[in-house]
Amino acid sequence: MRRPTGRRSFRKGIIPYTLLAPAVAGLLLFSLYPFLSGISLSFTSIGWVGDQASFAGLANYRTLFSGEVGAGKFFQDAALRSVFWTVSVVTGQLAMALLTALVLNERFPGRVLFRTAILAPIAVPTVILALTWQWMYDPFYGLINHYLRLLGLISGPTVWILQPNSSLWPLIVVGIWLGFPFMSLMLLSGMQGIPQELYEAAKVDGASQFQRFRDITLPQLRTVIAIAVMLHTLWWWNHFDILLILGSGSGQFGYGTMTLPILAWFEAFRWSHLARGAAISVVSMAILAAVMIWNARRELRSVTG
């Protein structure tokens, strides 16, 4: 068998890099450059796109962590609200996803239909879903107020969203509904990989259904749950469109639904503080990176023992 010549070997070795080049170029252009540009802008005094940028050192960061009335107060409240938003949404998604995956893992007529139907929130564009929920929360014609009045929980029209002082809880409900189907599929795929022999042996030993869930299903799903929670924490910490569309409406500033991504957008593009908005984004990214690194290290320690 004849070995390939030097030129043929070079061509064969360069093919994978040639195929990867467009993806790497797109990653550098649309991800790495904005990332580095945002970090550099956070150390300047630039006010808007196209404005003159002069070096300001840590002035923007000192303003954010000053705690004074204004930008510092907004930043601290937005950071706490981001934590509350992310923890509430991801916890609700995990509970709903685990329950849904347990149901869809059983054998019953129409199981394939239900497994397909659960993908509806993922398939529909987020803006359309937000507008649909906006109608459902309507104080006069929405379904939510209608059924709450029938149950006697409210006595008249209640405004839930689209106000500067709107609460975050109605948006948390939307976030849970929108995000739990994908987590359900992840958990369901993990359940499909659990050997049935474990459940059969537990039945022989007299274990109840709850004991089988606690001692077999949850330990076997630990890695899948950790990955799902990590991914959803990353996505929903940075979530933007639901909060902007349903929070205050029409791009108005809503203090009650202000998270770090929303505050960064207002600072950069509405209040002409582009450098301060970049600083908020950098701090938000640092917080999220710290949480992800901690979680990844914890999971690695649990796997390696």
C-alpha angles and dihedrals in degrees: 000000000000119000118232116260122248093261094048091047091051092050091049092049095048096053096082091050091048091053092047095047097085092050092047091047091051091048092051093045101044102028115021097040095051089044094054092038091055092051092050093047091053089068094054137071097237113149105191141356108295094019121129110270118212126180112264102169114209095340094115093049092047089053092052095049096040093092091215124141108280125026095006093050092046091050095050093047091047091050092052091045091051090055092048092046095048097043093047096046097043093044091050091046091051093051093047093043094050092049092046093047091051090053095045091048090064123085114250136138113282095019092139091052092053092046089055095043092055088067092066096098090051094049098049117079113257094236091057090049090049092051090048091053088046089060092044090054093048108132094223108027104019123117094227095059090041095057094039088057091049089053091048094240093123131026102207145359111323123197108220104167145010094060129112089240097040117145123247094228098082089052091049088058090053091047093052092048092047098046107036098077094066092046089049090057091050092051092043091054089051092051091051089060096054110106112247090217089075092058092044092051090048090051090052089052090053099252115163123232092259091049091051089051093048099042102033114018100044097044091047091049096047096104094043091049091049092052093045093049091047093051094045092047089055093048100043097042086061095039113136119158100061091048094047098044099041100026106070101342131228092036094294119150111262113190095191094057098036113132126170096270091049093047092048090053093050093046094048104038108018104035097033095239097127094159092051091048089052090050091052090051092050093051090046090051091048092052092049093046091052092052092047094048092048092050093046092050091048092052092046091052091050091051097045093041 
